[in-house]
Amino acid sequence: MKTKIILSLALIGTLTSALFGADYSKTSNEELIKLSGKVAPKDYPDYKMEIHKRMQEMKVKDAREFRDRLREAHWNACDNMTQKEHQAYHNAIHLEMQKHLSSMSESQARESGLMGYGYGHHKGGGYGKSKKGYRDCYNNKGYHHFW
């Protein structure tokens, strides 16, 4: 009897997540960092919006440190993937982001932090310029990272 109840609750939780997207609002910053590079593509837009929201509320120094820790965790997670797996993962994320953005107005997309995802973020001296060279965008295997 207890097993049926537990399975029912787990199923309801899964269906709720699938219908309404993932809710990362109660997730700690440390847990968000641990999830970097491991988030299911269908949940990635919600994950990215939560990160953006939190970074907007942080002091600049804290936001930079948080971003750097997210990037490092992302690189570590993706270093275990083959190039084919890595490309498939990022293609799936890109498709989910496009689906999510297509349902938003331009102002909603800009406020959410999803605007411009994957589009020319190197132009005008954007990401990629640091003391580390272009490590901001490519890991040691040459895979492109969006963090």
Backbone hydrogen bonds, N-H to C=O, Kabsch-Sander energy under -0.5 kcal/mol:
donor,donor_aa,acceptor,acceptor_aa,energy
5,I,1,M,-1.9
6,I,2,K,-2.5
7,L,3,T,-2.7
8,S,4,K,-2.5
9,L,5,I,-2.5
10,A,6,I,-2.3
11,L,7,L,-2.3
12,I,8,S,-2.5
13,G,9,L,-2.4
14,T,10,A,-2.2
15,L,11,L,-2.6
16,T,12,I,-2.5
17,S,13,G,-2.2
18,A,14,T,-2.3
19,L,15,L,-2.3
20,F,16,T,-2.7
21,G,17,S,-1.7
24,Y,22,A,-0.7
27,T,24,Y,-1.3
32,L,28,S,-2.2
33,I,29,N,-2.2
34,K,30,E,-2.2
35,L,31,E,-1.5
36,S,32,L,-0.8
36,S,33,I,-0.9
38,K,35,L,-2.9
39,V,35,L,-0.8
43,D,40,A,-1.6
44,Y,40,A,-0.9
44,Y,41,P,-0.7
47,Y,43,D,-2.1
48,K,44,Y,-3.1
49,M,45,P,-2.3
50,E,46,D,-2.1
51,I,47,Y,-2.2
52,H,48,K,-2.4
53,K,49,M,-2.6
54,R,50,E,-2.4
55,M,51,I,-2.6
56,Q,52,H,-1.9
57,E,53,K,-0.9
57,E,54,R,-0.6
58,M,54,R,-0.6
58,M,55,M,-0.7
63,A,59,K,-2.7
64,R,60,V,-2.3
65,E,61,K,-2.0
66,F,62,D,-2.5
67,R,63,A,-2.7
68,D,64,R,-2.5
69,R,65,E,-2.2
70,L,66,F,-2.3
71,R,67,R,-2.5
72,E,68,D,-2.4
73,A,69,R,-2.2
74,H,70,L,-2.3
75,W,71,R,-2.9
76,N,72,E,-2.4
77,A,73,A,-2.2
78,C,74,H,-2.5
79,D,75,W,-2.0
80,N,77,A,-0.7
81,M,78,C,-1.7
86,H,82,T,-2.7
87,Q,83,Q,-2.5
88,A,84,K,-2.2
89,Y,85,E,-2.5
90,H,86,H,-2.3
91,N,87,Q,-2.3
92,A,88,A,-2.3
93,I,89,Y,-2.1
94,H,90,H,-2.4
95,L,91,N,-2.3
96,E,92,A,-2.1
97,M,93,I,-2.6
98,Q,94,H,-2.3
99,K,95,L,-2.3
100,H,96,E,-2.4
101,L,97,M,-2.9
102,S,98,Q,-2.2
103,S,99,K,-0.7
103,S,100,H,-0.9
104,M,101,L,-1.8
109,A,105,S,-2.5
110,R,106,E,-2.3
111,E,107,S,-2.4
112,S,108,Q,-2.0
113,G,109,A,-0.9
113,G,110,R,-0.6
114,L,109,A,-1.2
115,M,109,A,-1.5
117,Y,114,L,-1.9
119,Y,116,G,-2.0
120,G,118,G,-0.6
123,K,120,G,-1.3
125,G,122,H,-1.1
126,G,122,H,-0.6
126,G,123,K,-0.6
127,Y,121,H,-1.2
129,K,126,G,-0.9
130,S,128,G,-0.9
130,S,133,G,-0.7
133,G,130,S,-1.8
135,R,132,K,-0.6
136,D,133,G,-0.5
137,C,134,Y,-1.8
138,Y,134,Y,-1.6
139,N,143,Y,-1.9
142,G,139,N,-1.8
145,H,137,C,-3.0
